[in-house]
């Protein structure tokens, strides 16, 4: 079994009011070195078996059509976070 993480972020040209609110709160709390915040989404997918190149390609396809709204969001990362011990030995 493997865990694949998909990170999705708003496109740079899309306003991020939640990120702006967090940035304002950080400044009010004294973290004035923070110059900007963008909020994103993280999906953790449990995969039956090994996260092969073919499986990762299918996950990237699904991420671009289902996990992210392609009009306003970009998939910025698809990474294998954890492989089972059996998968690591055969990899």
PDB file of N, CA, C and O in Angstrom, chain B, residues numbered from 101:
ATOM      1  N   UNK B 101       0.846  -1.178   0.000  1.00  0.00           N
ATOM      2  CA  UNK B 101       0.000   0.000   0.000  1.00  0.00           C
ATOM      3  C   UNK B 101       0.891   1.240   0.000  1.00  0.00           C
ATOM      4  O   UNK B 101       1.956   1.255   0.618  1.00  0.00           O
ATOM      5  N   UNK B 102       0.448   2.263  -0.691  1.00  0.00           N
ATOM      6  CA  UNK B 102       1.198   3.515  -0.757  1.00  0.00           C
ATOM      7  C   UNK B 102       0.262   4.680  -0.472  1.00  0.00           C
ATOM      8  O   UNK B 102      -0.953   4.585  -0.651  1.00  0.00           O
ATOM      9  N   UNK B 103       0.851   5.775  -0.028  1.00  0.00           N
ATOM     10  CA  UNK B 103       0.092   7.017   0.163  1.00  0.00           C
ATOM     11  C   UNK B 103       0.678   8.042  -0.801  1.00  0.00           C
ATOM     12  O   UNK B 103       1.879   8.314  -0.804  1.00  0.00           O
ATOM     13  N   UNK B 104      -0.218   8.605  -1.626  1.00  0.00           N
ATOM     14  CA  UNK B 104       0.182   9.630  -2.582  1.00  0.00           C
ATOM     15  C   UNK B 104      -0.481  10.929  -2.177  1.00  0.00           C
ATOM     16  O   UNK B 104      -1.683  10.967  -1.914  1.00  0.00           O
ATOM     17  N   UNK B 105       0.302  11.992  -2.127  1.00  0.00           N
ATOM     18  CA  UNK B 105      -0.205  13.305  -1.723  1.00  0.00           C
ATOM     19  C   UNK B 105      -0.324  14.190  -2.956  1.00  0.00           C
ATOM     20  O   UNK B 105       0.616  14.318  -3.742  1.00  0.00           O
ATOM     21  N   UNK B 106      -1.504  14.803  -3.111  1.00  0.00           N
ATOM     22  CA  UNK B 106      -1.764  15.743  -4.201  1.00  0.00           C
ATOM     23  C   UNK B 106      -1.997  17.110  -3.576  1.00  0.00           C
ATOM     24  O   UNK B 106      -2.881  17.274  -2.735  1.00  0.00           O
ATOM     25  N   UNK B 107      -1.197  18.094  -3.991  1.00  0.00           N
ATOM     26  CA  UNK B 107      -1.344  19.469  -3.507  1.00  0.00           C
ATOM     27  C   UNK B 107      -1.933  20.327  -4.615  1.00  0.00           C
ATOM     28  O   UNK B 107      -1.476  20.292  -5.757  1.00  0.00           O
ATOM     29  N   UNK B 108      -2.961  21.102  -4.258  1.00  0.00           N
ATOM     30  CA  UNK B 108      -3.670  21.967  -5.201  1.00  0.00           C
ATOM     31  C   UNK B 108      -3.650  23.384  -4.651  1.00  0.00           C
ATOM     32  O   UNK B 108      -3.907  23.609  -3.468  1.00  0.00           O
ATOM     33  N   UNK B 109      -3.342  24.334  -5.523  1.00  0.00           N
ATOM     34  CA  UNK B 109      -3.317  25.750  -5.129  1.00  0.00           C
ATOM     35  C   UNK B 109      -4.133  26.572  -6.117  1.00  0.00           C
ATOM     36  O   UNK B 109      -4.280  26.212  -7.284  1.00  0.00           O
ATOM     37  N   UNK B 110      -4.659  27.686  -5.617  1.00  0.00           N
ATOM     38  CA  UNK B 110      -5.313  28.632  -6.516  1.00  0.00           C
ATOM     39  C   UNK B 110      -4.292  29.146  -7.522  1.00  0.00           C
ATOM     40  O   UNK B 110      -3.114  29.295  -7.200  1.00  0.00           O
ATOM     41  N   UNK B 111      -4.746  29.412  -8.731  1.00  0.00           N
ATOM     42  CA  UNK B 111      -3.858  30.013  -9.726  1.00  0.00           C
ATOM     43  C   UNK B 111      -3.425  31.381  -9.222  1.00  0.00           C
ATOM     44  O   UNK B 111      -4.174  32.035  -8.496  1.00  0.00           O
ATOM     45  N   UNK B 112      -2.220  31.827  -9.598  1.00  0.00           N
ATOM     46  CA  UNK B 112      -1.692  33.093  -9.070  1.00  0.00           C
ATOM     47  C   UNK B 112      -2.592  34.298  -9.327  1.00  0.00           C
ATOM     48  O   UNK B 112      -2.620  35.227  -8.520  1.00  0.00           O
ATOM     49  N   UNK B 113      -3.319  34.297 -10.427  1.00  0.00           N
ATOM     50  CA  UNK B 113      -4.166  35.460 -10.751  1.00  0.00           C
ATOM     51  C   UNK B 113      -5.514  35.466 -10.022  1.00  0.00           C
ATOM     52  O   UNK B 113      -6.275  36.425 -10.146  1.00  0.00           O
ATOM     53  N   UNK B 114      -5.813  34.410  -9.269  1.00  0.00           N
ATOM     54  CA  UNK B 114      -7.075  34.315  -8.530  1.00  0.00           C
ATOM     55  C   UNK B 114      -6.877  34.895  -7.131  1.00  0.00           C
ATOM     56  O   UNK B 114      -5.933  34.531  -6.429  1.00  0.00           O
ATOM     57  N   UNK B 115      -7.768  35.793  -6.734  1.00  0.00           N
ATOM     58  CA  UNK B 115      -7.709  36.363  -5.387  1.00  0.00           C
ATOM     59  C   UNK B 115      -7.920  35.270  -4.342  1.00  0.00           C
ATOM     60  O   UNK B 115      -8.681  34.329  -4.564  1.00  0.00           O
ATOM     61  N   UNK B 116      -7.249  35.400  -3.212  1.00  0.00           N
ATOM     62  CA  UNK B 116      -7.326  34.414  -2.134  1.00  0.00           C
ATOM     63  C   UNK B 116      -7.727  35.122  -0.840  1.00  0.00           C
ATOM     64  O   UNK B 116      -6.861  35.466  -0.036  1.00  0.00           O
ATOM     65  N   UNK B 117      -9.033  35.347  -0.626  1.00  0.00           N
ATOM     66  CA  UNK B 117      -9.448  36.064   0.573  1.00  0.00           C
ATOM     67  C   UNK B 117      -9.095  35.345   1.871  1.00  0.00           C
ATOM     68  O   UNK B 117      -8.814  35.999   2.876  1.00  0.00           O
ATOM     69  N   UNK B 118      -9.104  34.010   1.872  1.00  0.00           N
ATOM     70  CA  UNK B 118      -8.729  33.286   3.093  1.00  0.00           C
ATOM     71  C   UNK B 118      -7.249  33.485   3.399  1.00  0.00           C
ATOM     72  O   UNK B 118      -6.870  33.675   4.554  1.00  0.00           O
ATOM     73  N   UNK B 119      -6.419  33.442   2.368  1.00  0.00           N
ATOM     74  CA  UNK B 119      -5.001  33.697   2.564  1.00  0.00           C
ATOM     75  C   UNK B 119      -4.753  35.110   3.071  1.00  0.00           C
ATOM     76  O   UNK B 119      -3.902  35.323   3.935  1.00  0.00           O
ATOM     77  N   UNK B 120      -5.496  36.076   2.534  1.00  0.00           N
ATOM     78  CA  UNK B 120      -5.360  37.460   2.980  1.00  0.00           C
ATOM     79  C   UNK B 120      -5.774  37.608   4.442  1.00  0.00           C
ATOM     80  O   UNK B 120      -5.143  38.347   5.197  1.00  0.00           O
ATOM     81  N   UNK B 121      -6.837  36.904   4.842  1.00  0.00           N
ATOM     82  CA  UNK B 121      -7.289  36.963   6.236  1.00  0.00           C
ATOM     83  C   UNK B 121      -6.233  36.375   7.172  1.00  0.00           C
ATOM     84  O   UNK B 121      -5.977  36.921   8.245  1.00  0.00           O
ATOM     85  N   UNK B 122      -5.624  35.263   6.766  1.00  0.00           N
ATOM     86  CA  UNK B 122      -4.581  34.648   7.586  1.00  0.00           C
ATOM     87  C   UNK B 122      -3.369  35.575   7.673  1.00  0.00           C
ATOM     88  O   UNK B 122      -2.783  35.726   8.745  1.00  0.00           O
ATOM     89  N   UNK B 123      -2.992  36.192   6.560  1.00  0.00           N
ATOM     90  CA  UNK B 123      -1.857  37.118   6.565  1.00  0.00           C
ATOM     91  C   UNK B 123      -2.121  38.282   7.515  1.00  0.00           C
ATOM     92  O   UNK B 123      -1.231  38.690   8.261  1.00  0.00           O
ATOM     93  N   UNK B 124      -3.344  38.817   7.491  1.00  0.00           N
ATOM     94  CA  UNK B 124      -3.695  39.900   8.405  1.00  0.00           C
ATOM     95  C   UNK B 124      -3.622  39.471   9.855  1.00  0.00           C
ATOM     96  O   UNK B 124      -3.133  40.217  10.703  1.00  0.00           O
ATOM     97  N   UNK B 125      -4.108  38.266  10.146  1.00  0.00           N
ATOM     98  CA  UNK B 125      -4.063  37.751  11.518  1.00  0.00           C
ATOM     99  C   UNK B 125      -2.624  37.540  11.976  1.00  0.00           C
ATOM    100  O   UNK B 125      -2.287  37.843  13.121  1.00  0.00           O
ATOM    101  N   UNK B 126      -1.789  37.033  11.106  1.00  0.00           N
ATOM    102  CA  UNK B 126      -0.385  36.839  11.464  1.00  0.00           C
ATOM    103  C   UNK B 126       0.281  38.174  11.804  1.00  0.00           C
ATOM    104  O   UNK B 126       1.046  38.269  12.764  1.00  0.00           O
ATOM    105  N   UNK B 127      -0.017  39.193  11.016  1.00  0.00           N
ATOM    106  CA  UNK B 127       0.557  40.520  11.288  1.00  0.00           C
ATOM    107  C   UNK B 127       0.073  41.053  12.641  1.00  0.00           C
ATOM    108  O   UNK B 127       0.853  41.614  13.411  1.00  0.00           O
ATOM    109  N   UNK B 128      -1.214  40.872  12.918  1.00  0.00           N
ATOM    110  CA  UNK B 128      -1.765  41.341  14.194  1.00  0.00           C
ATOM    111  C   UNK B 128      -1.138  40.609  15.373  1.00  0.00           C
ATOM    112  O   UNK B 128      -1.042  41.165  16.468  1.00  0.00           O
ATOM    113  N   UNK B 129      -0.711  39.372  15.161  1.00  0.00           N
ATOM    114  CA  UNK B 129      -0.083  38.580  16.226  1.00  0.00           C
ATOM    115  C   UNK B 129       1.419  38.826  16.326  1.00  0.00           C
ATOM    116  O   UNK B 129       2.100  38.209  17.145  1.00  0.00           O
ATOM    117  N   UNK B 130       1.930  39.720  15.499  1.00  0.00           N
ATOM    118  CA  UNK B 130       3.331  40.067  15.593  1.00  0.00           C
ATOM    119  C   UNK B 130       4.245  39.389  14.588  1.00  0.00           C
ATOM    120  O   UNK B 130       5.453  39.625  14.606  1.00  0.00           O
ATOM    121  N   UNK B 131       3.708  38.561  13.720  1.00  0.00           N
ATOM    122  CA  UNK B 131       4.515  37.882  12.705  1.00  0.00           C
ATOM    123  C   UNK B 131       4.601  38.770  11.463  1.00  0.00           C
ATOM    124  O   UNK B 131       4.120  38.414  10.388  1.00  0.00           O
ATOM    125  N   UNK B 132       5.224  39.925  11.642  1.00  0.00           N
ATOM    126  CA  UNK B 132       5.228  40.939  10.589  1.00  0.00           C
ATOM    127  C   UNK B 132       6.179  40.604   9.446  1.00  0.00           C
ATOM    128  O   UNK B 132       6.167  41.281   8.417  1.00  0.00           O
ATOM    129  N   UNK B 133       6.995  39.578   9.608  1.00  0.00           N
ATOM    130  CA  UNK B 133       7.905  39.162   8.538  1.00  0.00           C
ATOM    131  C   UNK B 133       7.181  38.417   7.422  1.00  0.00           C
ATOM    132  O   UNK B 133       7.739  38.247   6.338  1.00  0.00           O
ATOM    133  N   UNK B 134       5.933  37.963   7.668  1.00  0.00           N
ATOM    134  CA  UNK B 134       5.154  37.253   6.652  1.00  0.00           C
ATOM    135  C   UNK B 134       4.618  38.284   5.665  1.00  0.00           C
ATOM    136  O   UNK B 134       3.921  39.221   6.053  1.00  0.00           O
ATOM    137  N   UNK B 135       4.947  38.108   4.389  1.00  0.00           N
ATOM    138  CA  UNK B 135       4.538  39.090   3.382  1.00  0.00           C
ATOM    139  C   UNK B 135       3.342  38.637   2.562  1.00  0.00           C
ATOM    140  O   UNK B 135       2.753  39.445   1.845  1.00  0.00           O
ATOM    141  N   UNK B 136       2.972  37.376   2.647  1.00  0.00           N
ATOM    142  CA  UNK B 136       1.814  36.896   1.906  1.00  0.00           C
ATOM    143  C   UNK B 136       1.481  35.461   2.268  1.00  0.00           C
ATOM    144  O   UNK B 136       2.347  34.693   2.688  1.00  0.00           O
ATOM    145  N   UNK B 137       0.226  35.114   2.099  1.00  0.00           N
ATOM    146  CA  UNK B 137      -0.243  33.756   2.383  1.00  0.00           C
ATOM    147  C   UNK B 137      -1.183  33.336   1.267  1.00  0.00           C
ATOM    148  O   UNK B 137      -2.054  34.105   0.863  1.00  0.00           O
ATOM    149  N   UNK B 138      -1.012  32.124   0.771  1.00  0.00           N
ATOM    150  CA  UNK B 138      -1.931  31.523  -0.185  1.00  0.00           C
ATOM    151  C   UNK B 138      -2.408  30.209   0.425  1.00  0.00           C
ATOM    152  O   UNK B 138      -1.603  29.412   0.905  1.00  0.00           O
ATOM    153  N   UNK B 139      -3.694  29.995   0.402  1.00  0.00           N
ATOM    154  CA  UNK B 139      -4.247  28.760   0.948  1.00  0.00           C
ATOM    155  C   UNK B 139      -4.412  27.748  -0.171  1.00  0.00           C
ATOM    156  O   UNK B 139      -4.748  28.109  -1.299  1.00  0.00           O
ATOM    157  N   UNK B 140      -4.175  26.480   0.142  1.00  0.00           N
ATOM    158  CA  UNK B 140      -4.347  25.413  -0.835  1.00  0.00           C
ATOM    159  C   UNK B 140      -5.089  24.239  -0.238  1.00  0.00           C
ATOM    160  O   UNK B 140      -5.632  24.309   0.864  1.00  0.00           O
ATOM    161  N   UNK B 141      -5.098  23.153  -1.001  1.00  0.00           N
ATOM    162  CA  UNK B 141      -5.737  21.916  -0.560  1.00  0.00           C
ATOM    163  C   UNK B 141      -4.726  20.784  -0.656  1.00  0.00           C
ATOM    164  O   UNK B 141      -3.872  20.772  -1.543  1.00  0.00           O
ATOM    165  N   UNK B 142      -4.831  19.836   0.262  1.00  0.00           N
ATOM    166  CA  UNK B 142      -3.976  18.646   0.259  1.00  0.00           C
ATOM    167  C   UNK B 142      -4.890  17.433   0.285  1.00  0.00           C
ATOM    168  O   UNK B 142      -5.787  17.328   1.122  1.00  0.00           O
ATOM    169  N   UNK B 143      -4.647  16.519  -0.647  1.00  0.00           N
ATOM    170  CA  UNK B 143      -5.378  15.261  -0.699  1.00  0.00           C
ATOM    171  C   UNK B 143      -4.396  14.141  -0.450  1.00  0.00           C
ATOM    172  O   UNK B 143      -3.312  14.126  -1.033  1.00  0.00           O
ATOM    173  N   UNK B 144      -4.759  13.192   0.416  1.00  0.00           N
ATOM    174  CA  UNK B 144      -3.944  12.009   0.658  1.00  0.00           C
ATOM    175  C   UNK B 144      -4.709  10.805   0.114  1.00  0.00           C
ATOM    176  O   UNK B 144      -5.786  10.467   0.606  1.00  0.00           O
ATOM    177  N   UNK B 145      -4.146  10.168  -0.897  1.00  0.00           N
ATOM    178  CA  UNK B 145      -4.784   9.026  -1.551  1.00  0.00           C
ATOM    179  C   UNK B 145      -4.068   7.747  -1.142  1.00  0.00           C
ATOM    180  O   UNK B 145      -2.855   7.632  -1.318  1.00  0.00           O
ATOM    181  N   UNK B 146      -4.800   6.798  -0.605  1.00  0.00           N
ATOM    182  CA  UNK B 146      -4.250   5.484  -0.287  1.00  0.00           C
ATOM    183  C   UNK B 146      -4.382   4.625  -1.537  1.00  0.00           C
ATOM    184  O   UNK B 146      -5.469   4.504  -2.101  1.00  0.00           O
ATOM    185  N   UNK B 147      -3.277   4.032  -1.967  1.00  0.00           N
ATOM    186  CA  UNK B 147      -3.232   3.261  -3.199  1.00  0.00           C
ATOM    187  C   UNK B 147      -3.015   1.794  -2.851  1.00  0.00           C
ATOM    188  O   UNK B 147      -2.140   1.461  -2.051  1.00  0.00           O
ATOM    189  N   UNK B 148      -3.809   0.927  -3.451  1.00  0.00           N
ATOM    190  CA  UNK B 148      -3.644  -0.509  -3.260  1.00  0.00           C
ATOM    191  C   UNK B 148      -2.456  -0.960  -4.090  1.00  0.00           C
ATOM    192  O   UNK B 148      -2.495  -0.900  -5.319  1.00  0.00           O
ATOM    193  N   UNK B 149      -1.411  -1.407  -3.436  1.00  0.00           N
ATOM    194  CA  UNK B 149      -0.208  -1.826  -4.144  1.00  0.00           C
ATOM    195  C   UNK B 149       0.800  -0.696  -4.224  1.00  0.00           C
ATOM    196  O   UNK B 149       0.726   0.278  -3.475  1.00  0.00           O
ATOM    197  N   UNK B 150       1.745  -0.841  -5.147  1.00  0.00           N
ATOM    198  CA  UNK B 150       2.845   0.103  -5.298  1.00  0.00           C
ATOM    199  C   UNK B 150       2.407   1.315  -6.115  1.00  0.00           C
ATOM    200  O   UNK B 150       1.573   1.199  -7.013  1.00  0.00           O
ATOM    201  N   UNK B 151       2.966   2.463  -5.801  1.00  0.00           N
ATOM    202  CA  UNK B 151       2.703   3.696  -6.558  1.00  0.00           C
ATOM    203  C   UNK B 151       3.654   3.730  -7.754  1.00  0.00           C
ATOM    204  O   UNK B 151       4.677   4.414  -7.728  1.00  0.00           O
ATOM    205  N   UNK B 152       3.306   2.991  -8.789  1.00  0.00           N
ATOM    206  CA  UNK B 152       4.141   2.913  -9.987  1.00  0.00           C
ATOM    207  C   UNK B 152       3.975   4.176 -10.822  1.00  0.00           C
ATOM    208  O   UNK B 152       3.111   5.007 -10.543  1.00  0.00           O
ATOM    209  N   UNK B 153       4.810   4.313 -11.847  1.00  0.00           N
ATOM    210  CA  UNK B 153       4.692   5.461 -12.749  1.00  0.00           C
ATOM    211  C   UNK B 153       3.313   5.506 -13.403  1.00  0.00           C
ATOM    212  O   UNK B 153       2.750   6.584 -13.592  1.00  0.00           O
ATOM    213  N   UNK B 154       2.770   4.339 -13.747  1.00  0.00           N
ATOM    214  CA  UNK B 154       1.439   4.277 -14.368  1.00  0.00           C
ATOM    215  C   UNK B 154       0.362   4.746 -13.388  1.00  0.00           C
ATOM    216  O   UNK B 154      -0.533   5.505 -13.759  1.00  0.00           O
ATOM    217  N   UNK B 155       0.453   4.293 -12.146  1.00  0.00           N
ATOM    218  CA  UNK B 155      -0.511   4.716 -11.127  1.00  0.00           C
ATOM    219  C   UNK B 155      -0.411   6.227 -10.903  1.00  0.00           C
ATOM    220  O   UNK B 155      -1.432   6.909 -10.818  1.00  0.00           O
ATOM    221  N   UNK B 156       0.813   6.751 -10.808  1.00  0.00           N
ATOM    222  CA  UNK B 156       0.988   8.185 -10.601  1.00  0.00           C
ATOM    223  C   UNK B 156       0.452   8.993 -11.782  1.00  0.00           C
ATOM    224  O   UNK B 156      -0.095  10.078 -11.587  1.00  0.00           O
ATOM    225  N   UNK B 157       0.601   8.481 -12.995  1.00  0.00           N
ATOM    226  CA  UNK B 157       0.054   9.170 -14.172  1.00  0.00           C
ATOM    227  C   UNK B 157      -1.472   9.222 -14.091  1.00  0.00           C
ATOM    228  O   UNK B 157      -2.074  10.241 -14.430  1.00  0.00           O
ATOM    229  N   UNK B 158      -2.093   8.143 -13.651  1.00  0.00           N
ATOM    230  CA  UNK B 158      -3.550   8.120 -13.508  1.00  0.00           C
ATOM    231  C   UNK B 158      -3.998   9.063 -12.398  1.00  0.00           C
ATOM    232  O   UNK B 158      -5.033   9.718 -12.522  1.00  0.00           O
ATOM    233  N   UNK B 159      -3.226   9.138 -11.312  1.00  0.00           N
ATOM    234  CA  UNK B 159      -3.563  10.058 -10.223  1.00  0.00           C
ATOM    235  C   UNK B 159      -3.444  11.501 -10.701  1.00  0.00           C
ATOM    236  O   UNK B 159      -4.289  12.332 -10.368  1.00  0.00           O
ATOM    237  N   UNK B 160      -2.396  11.811 -11.486  1.00  0.00           N
ATOM    238  CA  UNK B 160      -2.246  13.171 -12.032  1.00  0.00           C
ATOM    239  C   UNK B 160      -3.437  13.534 -12.914  1.00  0.00           C
ATOM    240  O   UNK B 160      -3.925  14.664 -12.874  1.00  0.00           O
ATOM    241  N   UNK B 161      -3.900  12.574 -13.710  1.00  0.00           N
ATOM    242  CA  UNK B 161      -5.073  12.813 -14.569  1.00  0.00           C
ATOM    243  C   UNK B 161      -6.310  13.088 -13.718  1.00  0.00           C
ATOM    244  O   UNK B 161      -7.054  14.034 -13.981  1.00  0.00           O
ATOM    245  N   UNK B 162      -6.525  12.264 -12.705  1.00  0.00           N
ATOM    246  CA  UNK B 162      -7.672  12.454 -11.816  1.00  0.00           C
ATOM    247  C   UNK B 162      -7.571  13.773 -11.070  1.00  0.00           C
ATOM    248  O   UNK B 162      -8.574  14.461 -10.879  1.00  0.00           O
ATOM    249  N   UNK B 163      -6.362  14.130 -10.646  1.00  0.00           N
ATOM    250  CA  UNK B 163      -6.164  15.375  -9.907  1.00  0.00           C
ATOM    251  C   UNK B 163      -6.522  16.574 -10.770  1.00  0.00           C
ATOM    252  O   UNK B 163      -7.136  17.526 -10.287  1.00  0.00           O
ATOM    253  N   UNK B 164      -6.144  16.537 -12.038  1.00  0.00           N
ATOM    254  CA  UNK B 164      -6.415  17.651 -12.923  1.00  0.00           C
ATOM    255  C   UNK B 164      -7.865  17.794 -13.327  1.00  0.00           C
ATOM    256  O   UNK B 164      -8.290  18.869 -13.751  1.00  0.00           O
ATOM    257  N   UNK B 165      -8.637  16.713 -13.199  1.00  0.00           N
ATOM    258  CA  UNK B 165     -10.039  16.779 -13.609  1.00  0.00           C
ATOM    259  C   UNK B 165     -11.032  16.737 -12.457  1.00  0.00           C
ATOM    260  O   UNK B 165     -12.154  17.224 -12.595  1.00  0.00           O
ATOM    261  N   UNK B 166     -10.637  16.163 -11.323  1.00  0.00           N
ATOM    262  CA  UNK B 166     -11.583  16.013 -10.215  1.00  0.00           C
ATOM    263  C   UNK B 166     -11.149  16.738  -8.945  1.00  0.00           C
ATOM    264  O   UNK B 166     -11.959  17.421  -8.318  1.00  0.00           O
ATOM    265  N   UNK B 167      -9.897  16.600  -8.565  1.00  0.00           N
ATOM    266  CA  UNK B 167      -9.453  17.181  -7.301  1.00  0.00           C
ATOM    267  C   UNK B 167      -9.232  18.684  -7.396  1.00  0.00           C
ATOM    268  O   UNK B 167      -9.375  19.396  -6.403  1.00  0.00           O
ATOM    269  N   UNK B 168      -8.888  19.165  -8.571  1.00  0.00           N
ATOM    270  CA  UNK B 168      -8.686  20.602  -8.787  1.00  0.00           C
ATOM    271  C   UNK B 168      -9.728  21.115  -9.770  1.00  0.00           C
ATOM    272  O   UNK B 168     -10.139  20.413 -10.694  1.00  0.00           O
ATOM    273  N   UNK B 169     -10.140  22.341  -9.549  1.00  0.00           N
ATOM    274  CA  UNK B 169     -10.998  23.026 -10.516  1.00  0.00           C
ATOM    275  C   UNK B 169     -10.056  23.700 -11.507  1.00  0.00           C
ATOM    276  O   UNK B 169      -9.428  24.703 -11.167  1.00  0.00           O
ATOM    277  N   UNK B 170      -9.944  23.169 -12.734  1.00  0.00           N
ATOM    278  CA  UNK B 170      -8.931  23.677 -13.659  1.00  0.00           C
ATOM    279  C   UNK B 170      -9.125  25.138 -14.070  1.00  0.00           C
ATOM    280  O   UNK B 170      -8.214  25.741 -14.638  1.00  0.00           O
ATOM    281  N   UNK B 171     -10.277  25.703 -13.796  1.00  0.00           N
ATOM    282  CA  UNK B 171     -10.509  27.106 -14.130  1.00  0.00           C
ATOM    283  C   UNK B 171      -9.764  28.020 -13.161  1.00  0.00           C
ATOM    284  O   UNK B 171      -9.232  29.054 -13.564  1.00  0.00           O
ATOM    285  N   UNK B 172      -9.725  27.637 -11.880  1.00  0.00           N
ATOM    286  CA  UNK B 172      -9.134  28.526 -10.875  1.00  0.00           C
ATOM    287  C   UNK B 172      -7.986  27.916 -10.090  1.00  0.00           C
ATOM    288  O   UNK B 172      -7.342  28.612  -9.305  1.00  0.00           O
ATOM    289  N   UNK B 173      -7.709  26.609 -10.288  1.00  0.00           N
ATOM    290  CA  UNK B 173      -6.693  25.943  -9.480  1.00  0.00           C
ATOM    291  C   UNK B 173      -5.688  25.195 -10.355  1.00  0.00           C
ATOM    292  O   UNK B 173      -5.986  24.798 -11.482  1.00  0.00           O
ATOM    293  N   UNK B 174      -4.492  25.018  -9.802  1.00  0.00           N
ATOM    294  CA  UNK B 174      -3.440  24.212 -10.419  1.00  0.00           C
ATOM    295  C   UNK B 174      -3.062  23.073  -9.484  1.00  0.00           C
ATOM    296  O   UNK B 174      -3.043  23.246  -8.265  1.00  0.00           O
ATOM    297  N   UNK B 175      -2.763  21.919 -10.046  1.00  0.00           N
ATOM    298  CA  UNK B 175      -2.163  20.833  -9.276  1.00  0.00           C
ATOM    299  C   UNK B 175      -0.673  21.157  -9.218  1.00  0.00           C
ATOM    300  O   UNK B 175      -0.003  21.187 -10.251  1.00  0.00           O
ATOM    301  N   UNK B 176      -0.157  21.398  -8.026  1.00  0.00           N
ATOM    302  CA  UNK B 176       1.238  21.822  -7.897  1.00  0.00           C
ATOM    303  C   UNK B 176       2.160  20.702  -7.428  1.00  0.00           C
ATOM    304  O   UNK B 176       3.380  20.866  -7.418  1.00  0.00           O
ATOM    305  N   UNK B 177       1.588  19.570  -7.041  1.00  0.00           N
ATOM    306  CA  UNK B 177       2.442  18.476  -6.607  1.00  0.00           C
ATOM    307  C   UNK B 177       1.705  17.160  -6.498  1.00  0.00           C
ATOM    308  O   UNK B 177       0.577  17.107  -6.008  1.00  0.00           O
ATOM    309  N   UNK B 178       2.344  16.100  -6.953  1.00  0.00           N
ATOM    310  CA  UNK B 178       1.869  14.730  -6.753  1.00  0.00           C
ATOM    311  C   UNK B 178       3.094  13.947  -6.307  1.00  0.00           C
ATOM    312  O   UNK B 178       4.001  13.687  -7.098  1.00  0.00           O
ATOM    313  N   UNK B 179       3.111  13.574  -5.031  1.00  0.00           N
ATOM    314  CA  UNK B 179       4.286  12.904  -4.480  1.00  0.00           C
ATOM    315  C   UNK B 179       3.882  11.654  -3.711  1.00  0.00           C
ATOM    316  O   UNK B 179       2.793  11.574  -3.141  1.00  0.00           O
ATOM    317  N   UNK B 180       4.778  10.694  -3.711  1.00  0.00           N
ATOM    318  CA  UNK B 180       4.574   9.480  -2.918  1.00  0.00           C
ATOM    319  C   UNK B 180       5.117   9.770  -1.537  1.00  0.00           C
ATOM    320  O   UNK B 180       6.310  10.024  -1.365  1.00  0.00           O
ATOM    321  N   UNK B 181       4.233   9.731  -0.550  1.00  0.00           N
ATOM    322  CA  UNK B 181       4.645  10.027   0.817  1.00  0.00           C
ATOM    323  C   UNK B 181       5.097   8.781   1.547  1.00  0.00           C
ATOM    324  O   UNK B 181       5.995   8.829   2.387  1.00  0.00           O
ATOM    325  N   UNK B 182       4.469   7.664   1.219  1.00  0.00           N
ATOM    326  CA  UNK B 182       4.765   6.449   1.980  1.00  0.00           C
ATOM    327  C   UNK B 182       4.503   5.240   1.094  1.00  0.00           C
ATOM    328  O   UNK B 182       3.436   5.131   0.489  1.00  0.00           O
ATOM    329  N   UNK B 183       5.457   4.346   1.015  1.00  0.00           N
ATOM    330  CA  UNK B 183       5.285   3.054   0.357  1.00  0.00           C
ATOM    331  C   UNK B 183       5.302   1.999   1.444  1.00  0.00           C
ATOM    332  O   UNK B 183       5.952   2.179   2.474  1.00  0.00           O
ATOM    333  N   UNK B 184       4.596   0.902   1.228  1.00  0.00           N
ATOM    334  CA  UNK B 184       4.674  -0.200   2.196  1.00  0.00           C
ATOM    335  C   UNK B 184       6.065  -0.808   2.135  1.00  0.00           C
ATOM    336  O   UNK B 184       6.783  -0.636   1.150  1.00  0.00           O
ATOM    337  N   UNK B 185       6.441  -1.516   3.183  1.00  0.00           N
ATOM    338  CA  UNK B 185       7.767  -2.141   3.241  1.00  0.00           C
ATOM    339  C   UNK B 185       7.970  -3.091   2.072  1.00  0.00           C
ATOM    340  O   UNK B 185       9.063  -3.146   1.510  1.00  0.00           O
ATOM    341  N   UNK B 186       6.945  -3.836   1.696  1.00  0.00           N
ATOM    342  CA  UNK B 186       7.049  -4.775   0.593  1.00  0.00           C
ATOM    343  C   UNK B 186       7.297  -4.035  -0.721  1.00  0.00           C
ATOM    344  O   UNK B 186       8.090  -4.488  -1.546  1.00  0.00           O
ATOM    345  N   UNK B 187       6.627  -2.904  -0.918  1.00  0.00           N
ATOM    346  CA  UNK B 187       6.811  -2.138  -2.138  1.00  0.00           C
ATOM    347  C   UNK B 187       8.197  -1.521  -2.200  1.00  0.00           C
ATOM    348  O   UNK B 187       8.774  -1.417  -3.282  1.00  0.00           O
ATOM    349  N   UNK B 188       8.743  -1.109  -1.059  1.00  0.00           N
ATOM    350  CA  UNK B 188      10.075  -0.495  -1.030  1.00  0.00           C
ATOM    351  C   UNK B 188      11.150  -1.519  -1.390  1.00  0.00           C
ATOM    352  O   UNK B 188      12.142  -1.180  -2.035  1.00  0.00           O
ATOM    353  N   UNK B 189      10.952  -2.768  -0.974  1.00  0.00           N
ATOM    354  CA  UNK B 189      11.947  -3.804  -1.247  1.00  0.00           C
ATOM    355  C   UNK B 189      12.006  -4.099  -2.746  1.00  0.00           C
ATOM    356  O   UNK B 189      13.086  -4.332  -3.290  1.00  0.00           O
ATOM    357  N   UNK B 190      10.855  -4.090  -3.411  1.00  0.00           N
ATOM    358  CA  UNK B 190      10.822  -4.428  -4.832  1.00  0.00           C
ATOM    359  C   UNK B 190      11.088  -3.220  -5.713  1.00  0.00           C
ATOM    360  O   UNK B 190      11.313  -3.379  -6.913  1.00  0.00           O
ATOM    361  N   UNK B 191      11.070  -2.011  -5.150  1.00  0.00           N
ATOM    362  CA  UNK B 191      11.241  -0.817  -5.975  1.00  0.00           C
ATOM    363  C   UNK B 191      12.649  -0.617  -6.451  1.00  0.00           C
ATOM    364  O   UNK B 191      12.930   0.352  -7.155  1.00  0.00           O
TER     365      UNK B 191
END
